[in-house]
Amino acid sequence: MTEPVKSNSAPAPVGPYSQAILARPRETLYSAGQIPIDAATGTIPPGGIKEQTRRVMENLKEVLAAAGYDFKDVVKTTVFMVDLGEFGSMNEVYGEYLSEPFPARSTVQVGALPKGARVEIEVVAVKEAG
């Protein structure tokens, strides 16, 4: 059984996808990729990759919280970047939100992201059923 997760504190999907899907009975959460849109303004924050990564991580935090999860439950992330030359700066901010044991991660460079974003991140989170 699956159910969609929706946080009004994170941007609404801009296409045919959910912010996250909760898969039961294993209590596994699969998020959609979050881009750095500020839910309050509908815009990408000014600045560079650090500001965009922080907004993405805050959006993910809201989506996780809407399902009763937090970053300690994340077991896998996928990071999509327009320029892997900005990896170090993205990684610095990303690391502020996660702690050991760090989740598995894949990072790929892409030609473009929605709305002109520089970074998009999706997560898989797991916790004990209860």
C-alpha positions as CSV (number, residue, x, y, z in Angstrom):
1,M,0.0,0.0,0.0
2,T,1.2,3.5,-0.8
3,E,0.0,6.9,0.1
4,P,1.1,10.3,-1.1
5,V,2.7,12.8,1.3
6,K,2.0,16.5,0.9
7,S,3.6,19.3,2.9
8,N,2.1,22.8,2.4
9,S,5.4,24.1,3.8
10,A,7.3,22.8,0.7
11,P,6.5,23.8,-2.9
12,A,3.7,22.0,-4.6
13,P,4.8,19.7,-7.5
14,V,5.2,21.4,-10.8
15,G,4.3,18.3,-12.8
16,P,2.7,14.8,-12.5
17,Y,4.5,13.6,-9.3
18,S,4.1,13.6,-5.6
19,Q,6.3,15.4,-3.1
20,A,6.8,11.9,-1.6
21,I,5.2,8.5,-1.5
22,L,5.0,6.5,1.7
23,A,5.2,2.8,1.0
24,R,3.8,0.5,3.7
25,P,4.3,-1.8,5.6
26,R,8.0,-1.1,5.6
27,E,7.6,2.5,6.4
28,T,9.7,3.5,3.4
29,L,9.4,7.1,2.0
30,Y,10.4,7.9,-1.5
31,S,10.5,11.6,-2.2
32,A,10.3,13.4,-5.5
33,G,13.3,15.5,-6.4
34,Q,13.1,18.9,-4.7
35,I,14.4,22.0,-6.4
36,P,15.2,25.2,-4.6
37,I,11.8,26.9,-4.9
38,D,10.7,28.8,-1.8
39,A,7.1,27.6,-1.1
40,A,6.2,31.1,0.3
41,T,7.3,33.1,-2.7
42,G,7.3,30.5,-5.5
43,T,10.8,31.6,-6.5
44,I,14.3,30.4,-6.4
45,P,16.4,32.2,-3.8
46,P,19.0,34.7,-5.0
47,G,22.6,33.6,-4.7
48,G,24.5,30.5,-5.9
49,I,24.7,26.8,-5.4
50,K,25.0,27.1,-1.6
51,E,21.8,29.1,-1.3
52,Q,20.0,26.8,-3.7
53,T,21.2,23.7,-1.8
54,R,20.1,25.1,1.5
55,R,16.6,25.8,0.1
56,V,16.4,22.2,-1.4
57,M,17.4,20.7,2.0
58,E,14.9,22.8,3.8
59,N,12.2,21.7,1.3
60,L,13.2,18.1,1.9
61,K,13.1,18.6,5.7
62,E,9.5,19.8,5.3
63,V,8.5,16.9,3.1
64,L,10.1,14.4,5.5
65,A,8.4,16.0,8.5
66,A,5.0,15.8,6.8
67,A,5.4,12.0,6.8
68,G,6.8,11.9,10.4
69,Y,10.4,11.4,9.2
70,D,13.6,13.5,9.5
71,F,17.1,13.4,8.0
72,K,18.3,10.7,10.4
73,D,15.9,8.3,8.6
74,V,17.3,9.0,5.1
75,V,19.2,6.0,3.7
76,K,19.7,7.1,0.1
77,T,19.9,10.4,-1.8
78,T,20.3,11.3,-5.4
79,V,21.7,14.7,-6.3
80,F,21.3,16.2,-9.7
81,M,23.5,19.1,-10.5
82,V,23.9,21.4,-13.6
83,D,27.6,21.8,-12.9
84,L,29.7,19.2,-11.0
85,G,32.3,22.0,-10.6
86,E,30.0,23.3,-7.8
87,F,30.1,19.9,-6.0
88,G,32.2,21.1,-3.1
89,S,30.0,24.0,-2.3
90,M,26.8,21.8,-2.6
91,N,28.4,19.1,-0.4
92,E,29.3,21.6,2.3
93,V,25.7,22.6,2.8
94,Y,24.3,19.1,2.2
95,G,26.6,17.9,5.0
96,E,25.1,20.4,7.5
97,Y,21.8,18.4,7.3
98,L,23.0,14.8,7.5
99,S,25.0,13.0,10.1
100,E,26.7,9.6,10.5
101,P,25.9,7.1,9.4
102,F,25.6,9.1,6.2
103,P,23.1,7.9,3.6
104,A,24.2,6.3,0.3
105,R,24.4,9.0,-2.4
106,S,24.6,9.2,-6.1
107,T,25.4,12.5,-7.8
108,V,25.0,13.2,-11.5
109,Q,25.5,16.2,-13.8
110,V,22.5,17.0,-15.9
111,G,22.0,19.4,-18.9
112,A,19.3,21.4,-17.2
113,L,16.8,21.3,-14.3
114,P,13.3,22.7,-14.0
115,K,12.8,26.5,-13.4
116,G,16.6,27.1,-14.0
117,A,17.6,25.4,-10.8
118,R,21.2,24.4,-10.3
119,V,20.5,21.5,-8.0
120,E,17.8,18.9,-7.3
121,I,17.8,16.3,-4.6
122,E,15.6,13.3,-3.9
123,V,15.7,11.0,-0.8
124,V,14.6,7.5,0.3
125,A,14.0,7.3,4.1
126,V,13.2,4.2,6.2
127,K,12.0,3.7,9.7
128,E,10.6,0.9,11.7
129,A,6.9,0.3,11.3
130,G,5.0,1.4,14.3
